[in-house]
């Protein structure tokens, strides 16, 4: 069984993919680095929040949306009905497959979480061990080895490489920008998303975009501080990279691809008028929210509640019951409603209805011997007092099967009648398809 959590997880990953593609197409080449940071963080918020709001109550009152829901529900795949033995086997296979997928996901997420904790432990231990000095009223940690400089939250780690001493001013401004703008929070958020969605490549690409955009922001701040652009580029090129990889959580001075950073330093500033396109994120979020609710409403409309009941072994047959509202019928002089604000309900709800049908209906032996199986559709009226009247077969299958379906429908107890908004009790037409399947 596909759980709501799994459905939510799938929707989040699909949204990450869609929004990342939109980001690449619309925003990636701009020089509005701070706006780009807002967009990248908004992608996470939208992806994780849009499946949560339930707007079905409001959308159901919109005529145009109701038409879309009806059309969309017709496009959804119908559920295949199987014999009881096959249904059980298929269900077992599905459950096994879901368990295997869950184990794979938990294993990957566990390994990544362990790596993240190990990196945090490493940087905490390094901070405690390294020598600390004050540069330009800022406390910095001197790395014991000639590594590239980096920062983590309020901690700035400066390389002990003597060749970098002449470049300390621009390195310090670069790392101070990371600290002041709390770039480490973005990196931690992207790391958590990658742990949760590690199977999704778009989650990793988003993290990469966030990281390189941080460097663009810090490089821009160095230029705004008055440093010479060419000299700064030479400093970037001259920094020696360490042999070991810098941890994913750090904001680095020069570990990321220098070609992209140098290209962006020399790129012509984007016209401010193009900032208006960043408003496109609003309709994107609204579209995802609307689509999610339309999908949920369409599945409710299309999803017929069904249950497979195994008859005694001597009969070797199964019966499938499905419940749905009536197909549109011509208006009646007695004002028989096709729908109403509060629909009629079997005592105890649909689950109780299924149990009643399971106990009451009998698969005729004659029909089994003749190999008859298929669907019998019965329509009936739920009267104002809840009684069932005018039951008739509108889709016949086989005489004994038709008769049995009518017998059971007519034997149902009184329903809770349908009502309009003003509390008026009305007569409502219902259709019940009963599907017979031989094992």
C-alpha positions in Angstrom: 0.0 0.0 0.0 1.3 3.4 -1.0 1.3 5.5 2.2 0.5 9.3 2.3 4.1 9.9 3.4 5.4 8.2 0.3 3.0 10.2 -1.9 4.2 13.4 -0.1 7.8 12.4 -0.6 7.2 11.8 -4.4 5.5 15.2 -4.7 8.4 17.0 -3.0 10.9 15.4 -5.3 8.9 16.2 -8.4 8.6 19.8 -7.3 12.4 20.0 -6.7 13.0 18.8 -10.2 10.4 21.2 -11.8 11.6 24.3 -9.9 15.3 23.5 -10.5 14.6 23.4 -14.3 12.7 26.7 -14.1 15.6 28.2 -12.1 18.1 27.1 -14.8 16.0 28.5 -17.6 15.1 31.8 -16.0 17.6 33.0 -13.4 20.9 31.2 -13.6 22.7 33.7 -15.9 21.7 36.8 -14.0 24.0 38.8 -11.7 21.3 39.4 -9.1 23.0 37.1 -6.8 21.1 38.0 -3.6 17.8 37.6 -5.5 19.0 34.2 -6.8 19.8 33.2 -3.2 16.2 34.0 -2.2 14.8 32.0 -5.2 17.0 29.0 -4.3 15.8 28.9 -0.7 12.2 29.5 -1.8 12.4 26.4 -4.0 12.9 24.3 -0.8 10.0 26.1 1.0 7.7 25.6 -2.0 8.6 22.0 -2.6 8.1 20.9 1.0 5.0 23.0 1.7 2.8 23.0 -1.4 1.5 19.4 -0.9 0.1 20.4 2.6 -2.7 23.0 2.1 -6.2 21.6 1.4 -8.1 23.9 -0.9 -10.7 21.3 -2.0 -13.5 23.1 -0.1 -13.0 26.3 -1.9 -12.1 24.8 -5.3 -15.3 22.6 -5.3 -17.3 25.9 -5.4 -15.5 27.0 -8.6 -17.4 25.9 -11.7 -14.4 26.1 -14.0 -12.2 24.1 -11.6 -14.9 21.4 -11.3 -14.8 20.9 -15.0 -11.0 20.5 -14.9 -11.3 18.0 -12.1 -13.8 16.0 -14.0 -11.6 16.0 -17.1 -8.5 15.1 -15.2 -10.1 12.3 -13.3 -10.9 10.7 -16.7 -7.2 10.7 -17.6 -6.2 8.8 -14.4 -5.5 5.1 -14.8 -8.2 2.8 -13.6 -7.5 0.3 -10.9 -7.2 -3.2 -12.2 -9.5 -5.7 -10.4 -8.0 -9.1 -9.8 -9.2 -12.3 -8.3 -8.7 -12.8 -4.6 -5.7 -15.1 -4.9 -4.0 -12.9 -7.5 -4.8 -9.8 -5.5 -3.2 -11.1 -2.4 -0.1 -12.2 -4.3 0.2 -8.8 -6.1 -0.3 -7.0 -2.8 2.6 -9.1 -1.3 4.8 -8.2 -4.1 4.0 -4.5 -3.8 4.6 -4.6 0.0 7.9 -6.3 -0.6 9.0 -3.8 -3.2 8.1 -0.9 -1.0 10.0 -2.4 1.9 13.1 -2.9 -0.3 12.9 0.7 -1.5 12.5 1.9 2.1 15.6 -0.1 3.2 17.7 1.3 0.3 16.6 4.8 1.1 17.2 4.5 4.8 20.7 3.0 4.1 21.7 5.9 1.8 20.2 8.5 4.1 21.9 6.9 7.1 25.3 7.0 5.5 25.0 10.6 4.4 23.8 11.6 7.9 26.8 9.9 9.4 29.1 11.7 7.0 27.5 15.0 7.9 27.9 14.4 11.6 31.5 13.4 11.1 32.2 16.6 9.2 30.6 18.7 12.0 32.7 16.9 14.5 35.8 17.5 12.5 35.3 21.2 12.2 34.4 21.5 15.9 37.6 19.7 16.9 39.7 21.8 14.5 38.3 25.0 15.9 39.3 23.9 19.4 42.8 22.9 18.4 43.8 25.6 16.0 45.6 28.8 16.9 43.5 31.9 17.0 44.6 35.4 16.1 42.8 38.8 15.5 42.9 40.3 12.0 41.1 43.6 11.4 39.1 43.2 14.6 38.0 39.7 13.5 39.1 36.5 15.3 40.3 33.9 12.8 41.7 30.4 13.2 45.0 29.6 11.6 44.8 26.2 9.9 47.7 23.8 10.8 48.2 22.9 7.2 48.4 24.8 4.0 44.7 24.4 3.1 42.3 26.8 1.3 40.6 29.3 3.6 37.0 28.7 4.5 34.3 29.7 7.0 31.6 27.9 9.0 28.9 30.0 10.7 30.9 32.6 12.8 34.2 30.8 12.5 36.8 31.8 9.9 39.7 29.5 9.1 42.7 31.1 7.3 45.4 29.1 5.6 48.8 29.1 7.2 50.4 29.1 3.7 52.9 32.0 3.7 52.2 32.6 0.0 48.7 33.8 1.0 49.7 36.4 3.5 49.7 39.2 0.9 46.1 38.2 0.0 44.7 38.1 3.6 42.7 41.3 3.2 40.5 40.1 0.3 40.3 36.6 1.7 39.1 38.0 5.0 36.4 40.2 3.3 35.3 37.2 1.3 34.9 35.0 4.4 33.3 37.8 6.4 30.6 38.1 3.8 29.8 34.4 4.2 29.6 34.9 8.0 27.6 38.1 8.0 25.0 36.7 5.5 24.7 33.4 7.3 25.5 31.3 4.3 26.2 28.3 6.5 22.5 28.1 7.2 21.8 27.7 3.5 24.4 25.0 3.3 23.0 23.1 6.3 19.5 23.3 4.8 20.7 22.0 1.4 22.7 19.2 3.2 19.5 18.1 5.1 17.5 18.1 1.8 20.2 16.1 0.1 20.1 13.5 2.9 16.3 13.2 2.7 16.2 13.2 -1.1 19.5 11.7 -1.9 18.0 9.6 -4.7 16.9 12.7 -6.5 19.8 14.3 -8.6 18.0 17.6 -8.7 18.5 18.0 -4.9 22.3 17.7 -5.4 22.3 20.1 -8.3 20.3 22.6 -6.2 22.9 22.3 -3.5 25.7 23.0 -6.0 23.8 26.1 -7.3 23.5 27.4 -3.7 27.1 26.9 -3.0 28.4 28.6 -6.2 26.0 31.5 -5.7 27.5 32.1 -2.2 30.9 32.5 -3.9 29.4 34.9 -6.4 28.0 37.0 -3.6 31.3 37.0 -1.6 33.3 37.8 -4.7 31.0 40.7 -5.5 31.4 42.1 -2.0 35.2 42.0 -2.4 34.9 44.1 -5.6 32.5 46.6 -3.8 35.2 47.0 -1.1 37.5 48.5 -3.6 39.9 45.7 -4.6 41.3 45.6 -8.1 39.4 43.0 -10.2 42.4 41.7 -12.1 44.6 41.4 -9.0 41.8 39.5 -7.2 41.4 37.1 -10.1 45.2 36.4 -10.0 44.8 35.7 -6.2 42.1 33.2 -7.0 44.1 31.4 -9.6 47.2 31.4 -7.3 45.6 29.6 -4.4 46.7 26.0 -4.1 44.0 23.5 -3.6 44.4 20.9 -0.8 44.8 17.3 -1.7 41.8 16.3 0.4 38.3 17.5 -0.4 36.9 20.3 1.7 33.8 19.4 3.7 30.5 20.0 2.0 29.2 22.2 4.8 32.0 24.9 4.6 31.9 28.2 2.7 35.2 28.0 0.7 37.4 30.8 -0.6 38.6 28.9 -3.7 37.5 25.3 -3.8 34.7 25.7 -6.2 35.3 26.0 -10.0 37.3 29.1 -10.5 36.3 29.4 -14.2 32.7 30.1 -13.3 33.7 32.7 -10.6 36.1 34.5 -12.9 33.5 34.5 -15.7 30.9 36.0 -13.4 33.3 38.6 -12.1 33.7 39.9 -15.7 30.1 39.4 -16.7 28.2 42.6 -17.6 25.7 43.5 -14.9 22.1 42.4 -15.7 19.7 45.2 -16.4 17.6 46.0 -13.3 14.4 45.8 -15.4 14.8 42.1 -15.6 14.2 41.7 -11.9 10.5 41.6 -12.6 10.9 38.1 -13.9 11.6 36.9 -10.4 7.9 37.4 -9.7 7.4 34.3 -11.9 8.1 32.3 -8.8 4.7 33.3 -7.4 2.6 31.7 -10.2 4.8 28.7 -10.2 4.1 28.1 -6.5 0.3 28.8 -7.1 0.3 26.4 -10.0 1.8 23.6 -8.0 -0.6 24.2 -5.2 -3.6 24.2 -7.5 -2.4 21.1 -9.4 -1.9 19.2 -6.1 -5.4 20.0 -5.0 -6.9 19.2 -8.4 -5.1 15.9 -8.4 -6.3 15.0 -4.9 -9.9 15.9 -5.8 -9.7 14.0 -9.1 -8.5 10.9 -7.3 -11.3 11.1 -4.8 -13.8 11.5 -7.7 -12.2 8.7 -9.7 -11.2 6.4 -6.8 -14.0 4.0 -6.3 -13.9 2.3 -2.9 -13.5 -1.4 -3.7 -12.9 -4.5 -1.6 -12.3 -8.1 -2.7 -14.2 -10.7 -0.8 -13.2 -14.3 -0.9 -16.2 -16.7 -1.1 -16.0 -20.2 0.5 -13.6 -22.5 -1.2 -16.4 -24.6 -2.6 -17.6 -21.7 -4.6 -14.1 -20.6 -5.7 -15.3 -17.2 -6.7 -14.8 -13.5 -5.7 -17.1 -10.5 -5.7 -15.9 -6.9 -6.0 -18.0 -4.1 -4.8 -17.5 -0.5 -5.9 -19.4 2.7 -4.8 -19.7 5.8 -6.9 -22.2 8.7 -7.4 -24.6 8.4 -10.2 -23.9 9.3 -13.8 -25.8 12.4 -15.0 -29.5 11.5 -15.4 -32.2 13.6 -17.1 -34.1 15.9 -14.8 -37.1 14.3 -13.1 -40.5 16.0 -12.4 -40.2 14.8 -8.7 -37.0 16.7 -8.4 -34.6 13.8 -8.1 -31.2 15.3 -7.5 -28.0 13.9 -9.1 -25.9 15.6 -6.4 -26.6 17.7 -3.3 -24.6 19.6 -0.7 -24.7 16.8 1.9 -24.8 13.5 0.0 -26.9 10.5 1.4 -24.9 8.1 3.5 -25.3 4.4 4.4 -25.5 3.9 8.1 -21.9 3.8 9.3 -20.4 5.1 6.1 -18.9 3.4 3.0 -16.9 0.9 5.0 -20.1 -0.3 6.7 -21.8 -0.5 3.2 -19.0 -2.7 1.9 -19.3 -5.0 4.9 -23.1 -5.2 4.4 -22.6 -6.1 0.7 -19.9 -8.6 1.6 -22.2 -10.4 4.0 -25.4 -10.2 2.0 -24.5 -10.9 -1.6 -24.1 -14.5 -2.8 -22.4 -15.5 -6.0 -25.1 -17.7 -7.7 -23.7 -21.2 -8.3 -25.4 -21.4 -11.7 -23.5 -18.3 -12.8 -20.3 -19.8 -11.6 -20.9 -23.0 -13.4 -21.6 -21.0 -16.6 -18.4 -19.0 -16.1 -20.3 -15.7 -15.9 -18.4 -12.8 -14.6 -18.4 -9.0 -15.1 -20.2 -5.9 -13.9 -23.8 -5.4 -13.0 -24.8 -1.7 -12.6 -27.8 -0.8 -10.4 -29.4 2.6 -9.9 -31.7 3.5 -7.1 -33.2 6.5 -5.3 -32.5 7.5 -1.7 -35.8 8.9 -0.6 -36.3 11.8 1.9 -36.8 9.3 4.7 -33.7 7.3 3.7 -35.5 4.4 2.2 -34.3 2.8 -1.1 -36.8 2.8 -4.0 -36.9 2.4 -7.8 -33.9 0.1 -7.9 -33.3 -1.2 -11.4 -30.5 -2.7 -13.4 -29.1 -0.3 -16.0 -26.2 -2.5 -17.1 -27.2 -6.2 -17.2 -24.8 -9.1 -17.1 -26.7 -12.4 -16.5 -30.2 -13.0 -15.1 -29.2 -14.6 -11.8 -26.5 -12.1 -11.2 -28.8 -9.2 -12.0 -31.5 -10.5 -9.6 -29.0 -11.0 -6.8 -27.7 -7.5 -7.2 -31.3 -6.1 -7.0 -32.1 -8.3 -4.0 -29.2 -7.0 -2.0 -29.8 -3.3 -3.0 -33.5 -3.5 -2.0 -32.6 -5.2 1.3 -30.4 -2.3 2.4 -31.4 -0.5 5.6 -32.5 3.2 5.5 -29.8 5.7 4.6 -29.2 9.1 6.0 -31.0 11.2 3.4 -29.3 13.9 1.3 -29.6 17.6 2.1 -29.1 21.0 0.6 -27.2 23.9 2.2 -30.4 25.3 3.6 -31.1 21.9 5.4 -33.8 20.9 3.0 -34.0 17.1 2.6 -34.0 15.9 -1.0 -34.2 12.7 -3.1 -30.9 11.6 -4.6 -30.2 9.2 -7.4 -27.3 6.8 -6.8 -25.5 4.2 -9.0 -23.8 1.1 -7.6 -21.6 -1.0 -9.9 -21.0 -4.6 -8.6 -18.3 -6.5 -10.3 -18.2 -10.3 -10.2 -14.9 -12.1 -10.7 -14.3 -15.9 -10.8 -11.0 -17.0 -9.3 
